[in-house]
Amino acid sequence: MKKPNLFILFFLSIIIFSCSKDDSNGSFSDDIDPDGVNVKEEVLLDINATSSGIAIEGATLNDGGVTPTGGVDFSLDYTSQTAFQDYGFEIIFDAPTDFAGAYIQLFDENGMADSYIDVPSSATEAYYGGKFLSKERKDIFTKKGASTQKDEDTVIDVNFSNTVPAGTFCYAICVYDSQGNISQPVEVCVTVESWGGNVNLVGDWDFTKQIDNGETIAVGEEICESYDSTLNCDNGTQREVELDECYTLNNLLITFNENGTYFFSQESNYKSYDYAASNESCEVIYEEDGGEAYTSSGNWAFNEEENILTLVEFEYTETGDGETYTDVEPDGYLLLEGEIRLSANELIISESDTFNGETELYEYFFSKK
């Protein structure tokens, strides 16, 4: 990964030094990566070994190369990407008319890899904001509704096996149509992030509050949303009623370990509308909520160039209504990718959600234990 120049490092060190003098209750290191974890990202990966470690469901790995013919318009609006170990990345693009598939081939300064990946259109999906929306979650970081979405976007979900380490590689991608026309290639370079990478994050952090689009909500504070509805009573009558759906996050503790793993647990309560009881009594009745718990474990990565913290979940447990459900994510699940502001005693994580041209901002505040 590209590193800041010496002037920027000097400037940042002055800021960090000044902040640490004011933080009497904690320590803050201006050397965020004394073990050189992030340096591993600069290693050029072997393209043939990396090709073998890539898995795209429905695609095939073929020997040889691809010869573009032209006749298909294709472009990307990016030349670099970030990926994560055991998780991978996504290739997002506007599919041309009569799109039938794509060819992907890794390359380095010595030429192309010995094989290429054929991704038919059946192996692509419509883009709805990324892998992190693929499943329902009840953790605080998962937002309801759609994320960044353009109807014309197509995505190729690229997964990694555990043989792909942190480092850098480049690929060329062409698309083809049903007539056999192959576009000119577009080149993209990928940085596979190292796990960990900022010693100042290591430790236990207590959630204190969140700010959702300017509204501050403290831990333990009930959040309610009201809306009008029609109550269809069992006696055949109808009533117009106002319903409240409420949620309370009682506590959340997240631990970042030096080896790049994390664990967090949260406990919450929901106020839910009981349809059956309400219809029977012909008045609004809410279900008794015994509380819910959520735990998550996986790996964290820190992008020191863009100040981005990423959590990739590999296992989670949900407990509610007297039942416990545990699931393992072998390909990983992108739980969080947000910009951070960090001092010795406070961590603020910011993430945004854009839909129909409107951007919403969510900020999560944590204090160091």
Secondary structure, 3 states (H helix, E strand, C coil): CCCCCHHHHHHHHHHHHHHHHHCCCCCCCCCCCCCCCHHHHHCECCHHHHHHCEECCCCEEEECCCCCCCCCCCCCCCCEEEEECCCEEEEEEECCCCEEEEEEEEEECCEECCEEEEEEHHHCEECCCCHHHCCCCCCCCCCCCCCCCCCCEEEEEEEECCCCCCEEEEEEEEEEECCCCECCCEEEEEEEECCECCHHHCEEEEEEEEEECCEEEECCCEEEEEEEEEEECCCCCEEEEEEEEEEEEEEEEEEECCCCEEEEEEEEEEEEECHHHHHHHCCCCEECCCCEEEEEEEEEEEECCCCEEEEEEEEEEEEECCEEEEEEEEEEEEEEEEEEEECCCEEEEEEEEEECCEEEEEEEEEEEC
